[in-house]
C-alpha cells in the first residue's frame, strides 16, 4: 500500500511519520501502557501538564488549520483537543492498549496522532485537499455521513475519507480495535525546521511501546522531498 502527499497539499515545514505494526497483539497485557497513567500522575502532582493553546506547537497547528479554512477553536487539532481534555479531567479514556499508547505519545510530545487499521483500508492513501464530494463517517458515529469542505486537507483511500482537517478525527471504518493486527500510526508536525527532532522522538517512543506486542514494526517518513512511502 502506498501513502502519498499530493503536491498541492505539501508544505515545506510539514513532516509526517508513519509507524506501522504487523502481527499486533492487542488482547494481551501491555504493562508499558502505564505511560498514560504516569502522565496522569505527573499532572495530578503538578510537575507536568499538556501543552496549552499558547504553546508554539499548538499555535502552529491553529495556523495550519486557518490556512485551509478551518476554525481551530471550533474544530480543534487532535493534540489540542486531547490535551485540553486531559487538563480538565485529569485523565484520558482507555480505548485499547494500542490506541492508549498512541495517545500517550501524542500528549507527551504535543504532536497530533491518528491510527488506521490497514486491513480495512482500500487501495492507496492520499493526503490532499478535499473537493467537497468526498464522504467521511466519523469514529463512533457509523450512522453519520459528512462531506469535507472544499480545500480542507484530508487523508483518503479509494472508498472514502480516513481523517478530516489533517488530523482532527479518524474514520469509523478504519478504527483500531483490540483485535486489529496490522496498523498504521500517523504523527505530524508543521514545524519541521524546529520540531523535527520531536517527531523522531515520538516515533521512537511509539515503536518502543509497540515492539513487545507485535511481530514487526517500521518507521516511514513523508516530507516535501519524499512525498510518498510504501507500507
C-alpha positions as CSV (number, residue, x, y, z in Angstrom):
1,X,0.0,0.0,0.0
2,X,1.2,3.5,-0.9
3,X,0.7,6.6,1.2
4,X,1.3,9.8,-0.8
5,X,1.0,13.5,-0.2
6,X,-0.2,15.3,-3.3
7,X,1.8,18.3,-4.4
8,X,-0.9,20.8,-3.6
9,X,-1.1,19.6,0.0
10,X,2.6,19.8,0.7
11,X,4.2,22.4,2.9
12,X,7.9,23.0,3.4
13,X,7.6,22.7,7.1
14,X,5.4,19.6,7.2
15,X,6.8,16.3,8.2
16,X,4.8,13.1,8.7
17,X,5.9,9.9,10.2
18,X,4.0,6.6,9.8
19,X,4.8,3.9,12.3
20,X,3.5,0.5,11.1
21,X,2.9,-2.6,13.3
22,X,2.3,-6.1,11.9
23,X,1.2,-9.1,13.9
24,X,-0.1,-6.7,16.6
25,X,-1.4,-8.5,19.8
26,X,-3.9,-6.0,21.3
27,X,-5.6,-8.5,23.5
28,X,-2.6,-9.3,25.7
29,X,-1.5,-7.3,28.8
30,X,0.6,-4.2,27.9
31,X,2.4,-3.1,31.0
32,X,4.1,-0.3,29.0
33,X,0.7,1.5,28.7
34,X,1.3,2.6,32.2
35,X,2.9,5.5,30.3
36,X,-0.5,7.1,30.2
37,X,-1.1,6.5,33.9
38,X,2.3,8.0,34.6
39,X,1.4,11.2,32.7
40,X,-1.8,11.4,34.6
41,X,0.1,11.1,37.9
42,X,2.5,13.8,36.9
43,X,-0.4,16.1,36.0
44,X,-2.0,15.4,39.4
45,X,1.3,16.2,41.1
46,X,1.7,19.5,39.2
47,X,5.0,18.5,37.7
48,X,3.7,18.3,34.1
49,X,0.8,19.4,32.1
50,X,-0.3,19.2,28.4
51,X,0.7,21.9,26.0
52,X,-1.8,24.8,26.0
53,X,-3.1,26.8,23.1
54,X,-0.3,29.4,23.6
55,X,2.4,26.8,23.1
56,X,4.2,27.3,19.8
57,X,3.5,23.7,18.8
58,X,-0.3,24.2,19.2
59,X,-0.2,27.7,17.8
60,X,1.4,26.3,14.6
61,X,-1.4,23.8,14.1
62,X,-4.0,26.5,14.7
63,X,-2.3,28.5,11.9
64,X,-2.3,25.5,9.6
65,X,-6.0,24.9,10.2
66,X,-6.8,28.5,9.4
67,X,-4.7,28.2,6.2
68,X,-7.2,25.7,4.8
69,X,-10.3,27.5,6.1
70,X,-11.0,25.6,9.4
71,X,-11.6,27.5,12.6
72,X,-9.2,25.7,15.1
73,X,-11.2,26.9,18.1
74,X,-14.4,25.2,16.8
75,X,-12.7,22.1,15.3
76,X,-9.5,21.6,17.2
77,X,-6.4,19.7,16.1
78,X,-6.4,16.3,17.8
79,X,-3.5,17.0,20.1
80,X,-5.1,20.3,21.2
81,X,-8.4,18.6,22.0
82,X,-6.6,15.7,23.7
83,X,-4.5,18.0,25.9
84,X,-7.5,20.2,26.9
85,X,-9.5,17.1,27.8
86,X,-6.7,15.7,29.9
87,X,-6.0,19.1,31.7
88,X,-9.7,19.4,32.5
89,X,-10.5,15.9,33.6
90,X,-7.0,14.8,34.8
91,X,-7.3,11.5,32.9
92,X,-7.8,10.2,29.3
93,X,-10.2,7.4,28.3
94,X,-8.9,4.0,27.9
95,X,-9.8,2.6,24.4
96,X,-7.4,-0.3,23.9
97,X,-3.7,-0.7,24.5
98,X,-2.5,0.3,21.0
99,X,-4.7,3.4,20.9
100,X,-3.8,4.3,24.5
101,X,-0.1,4.1,23.7
102,X,-0.6,6.3,20.7
103,X,-2.5,8.9,22.8
104,X,0.2,8.8,25.5
105,X,2.9,9.6,22.9
106,X,0.7,12.3,21.3
107,X,0.0,14.2,24.5
108,X,3.5,13.8,25.9
109,X,5.3,15.1,22.7
110,X,2.5,17.6,21.8
111,X,2.1,16.2,18.3
112,X,-1.2,15.2,16.7
113,X,-1.6,11.5,16.0
114,X,-4.1,9.1,14.4
115,X,-4.3,5.4,13.5
116,X,-5.8,3.2,10.8
117,X,-6.4,-0.5,10.7
118,X,-4.6,-1.2,7.4
119,X,-6.7,-4.3,6.8
120,X,-9.7,-2.1,6.4
121,X,-8.0,0.5,4.1
122,X,-8.8,0.1,0.4
123,X,-6.2,0.9,-2.2
124,X,-3.7,3.6,-1.7
125,X,-3.9,6.5,0.8
126,X,-3.6,10.1,-0.5
127,X,-3.2,13.3,1.6
128,X,-4.8,16.0,-0.4
129,X,-7.2,19.0,-0.5
130,X,-10.9,17.9,-0.5
131,X,-13.1,18.9,-3.4
132,X,-16.2,18.6,-1.2
133,X,-17.7,15.5,-2.9
134,X,-15.9,13.0,-0.5
135,X,-17.7,11.2,2.3
136,X,-16.5,10.9,5.9
137,X,-18.0,8.6,8.6
138,X,-16.7,9.8,12.0
139,X,-15.3,7.5,14.6
140,X,-18.0,6.3,16.9
141,X,-20.8,7.5,14.6
142,X,-21.4,4.8,12.0
143,X,-24.8,6.3,11.1
144,X,-23.4,9.8,10.3
145,X,-22.0,10.9,6.9
146,X,-20.2,14.2,6.4
147,X,-18.8,16.0,3.4
148,X,-15.4,17.8,3.9
149,X,-15.3,21.4,2.9
150,X,-13.6,22.1,-0.4
151,X,-9.9,22.9,0.3
152,X,-9.8,21.1,3.6
153,X,-6.8,18.7,4.0
154,X,-7.9,15.1,4.3
155,X,-6.5,11.6,4.2
156,X,-8.5,9.4,1.9
157,X,-8.4,5.9,0.4
158,X,-10.3,4.7,-2.6
159,X,-13.5,4.3,-0.6
160,X,-13.8,7.5,1.4
161,X,-12.1,9.8,3.9
162,X,-9.9,8.4,6.7
163,X,-9.5,11.6,8.6
164,X,-10.6,15.2,8.2
165,X,-8.8,18.5,8.9
166,X,-5.4,16.8,8.7
167,X,-5.8,15.0,12.0
168,X,-8.9,16.2,13.8
169,X,-10.8,12.8,13.9
170,X,-10.4,9.3,12.4
171,X,-13.0,7.4,10.5
172,X,-15.2,4.7,11.9
173,X,-14.5,2.2,9.2
174,X,-10.7,2.0,9.7
175,X,-10.8,2.4,13.5
176,X,-8.2,0.5,15.5
177,X,-9.8,-2.2,17.7
178,X,-8.3,-4.6,20.2
179,X,-8.3,-7.3,17.5
180,X,-6.6,-5.2,14.9
181,X,-3.3,-6.8,13.8
182,X,-2.0,-4.6,11.0
183,X,-2.0,-0.9,12.0
184,X,-0.5,2.4,10.8
185,X,0.0,5.2,13.3
186,X,0.5,8.7,11.9
187,X,2.1,11.6,13.7
188,X,2.6,15.0,12.2
189,X,4.4,18.3,12.6
190,X,4.0,21.6,10.7
191,X,7.2,23.0,12.2
192,X,9.7,20.5,10.8
193,X,12.6,23.0,10.9
194,X,12.4,23.4,14.7
195,X,10.3,20.4,15.7
196,X,11.5,17.5,13.5
197,X,13.5,16.1,16.4
198,X,10.3,15.8,18.5
199,X,8.6,13.9,15.7
200,X,11.6,11.4,15.6
201,X,11.5,11.1,19.4
202,X,7.7,10.4,19.2
203,X,8.2,7.7,16.6
204,X,10.9,6.1,18.8
205,X,8.6,6.3,21.9
206,X,5.7,4.7,20.0
207,X,7.9,1.9,18.5
208,X,9.2,1.1,22.0
209,X,5.7,0.7,23.3
210,X,4.6,-1.4,20.3
211,X,7.7,-3.6,20.0
212,X,6.9,-6.2,22.7
213,X,3.4,-6.7,21.3
214,X,3.9,-7.1,17.6
215,X,5.8,-9.3,15.2
216,X,7.4,-6.4,13.3
217,X,7.3,-2.6,13.1
218,X,8.7,0.0,10.8
219,X,9.0,3.8,10.6
220,X,8.3,5.7,7.4
221,X,8.8,9.5,6.8
222,X,6.9,11.7,4.3
223,X,8.3,15.2,3.5
224,X,8.2,17.6,0.5
225,X,11.4,15.9,-0.8
226,X,10.0,12.4,-0.2
227,X,6.2,12.7,-0.5
228,X,5.3,9.0,-0.7
229,X,6.1,5.7,1.0
230,X,5.0,2.1,0.8
231,X,3.8,0.4,4.0
